[in-house]
Amino acid sequence: MWREVARATVVVAVLASSSACDKNVGEPEQAPVRDVARGQSVYDLRCAPCHGTDGGGDGPAAVAITPKPRNFHDPAFWNGRTADQLRLVVKQGKTGTLMPPFEGILSDAEIADVVTYVQHFRAAGS
């Protein structure tokens, strides 16, 4: 009897693994589609007061902030910068600045969307 149970277990395991093999092996996974409009909406509400409507680091609150908010048009800022790094800063905030953490305020999807929106400030070629 135990051999029949063992055989059945092996069959189930093989069937389960073969269905996983049916996926397109070697093909990259599709990245989730980001909602740029929602990213802009989040940016306008949460980011523009400091970073400015156009991302220049010159929002109305910037006059009272030291160090100044990031200018997203500065090519040096984008040098080697990844979307994952941006998401981490939005999520955790930036030590030594007044950039607050948005974890628990924004969902992961909203953070990803606002990062996608912020990347449109990046100058071509930077």
C-alpha positions, 0 to 999 in steps of 0.5 A, a space after each residue: 500500500 505504501 508503494 502505491 501512495 509513493 507512486 501517486 505522490 511521484 505522479 502528482 509531483 511530475 504533473 505539477 512540475 510539467 505544468 510549470 515547464 509549459 511556461 515560455 522558458 527563456 522568455 523575459 517576464 512581462 513587466 506590469 503596465 504602469 499607470 503614468 496618469 496615476 503616477 502624475 496624480 500622485 506626484 502632483 499631490 505628494 511630490 510637487 509641493 517640494 520638487 515642483 510641478 515640472 520636477 525642478 526642485 523648486 516647489 512652493 515648499 522648497 524655499 524652506 527646505 535644506 538641503 533643497 529638494 532634488 532637481 529631476 532635470 539634473 543629468 548628474 542625478 540620473 547617472 547610474 540611477 535605477 528605478 529600483 533605487 528611486 522606488 526605495 527612496 520613495 518608500 523609505 525616505 532619504 536620510 539627512 533630508 526632509 524627503 519622507 517615507 511613503 511606505 504605508 501612505 502609498 501602495 507599492 503600485 502607486 510608488 511604482 507609478 510615481 517613479 515611472 512618472 518621475 522618470 519622464 523628467 530625465 533628459 534624453 541621453 542621461 
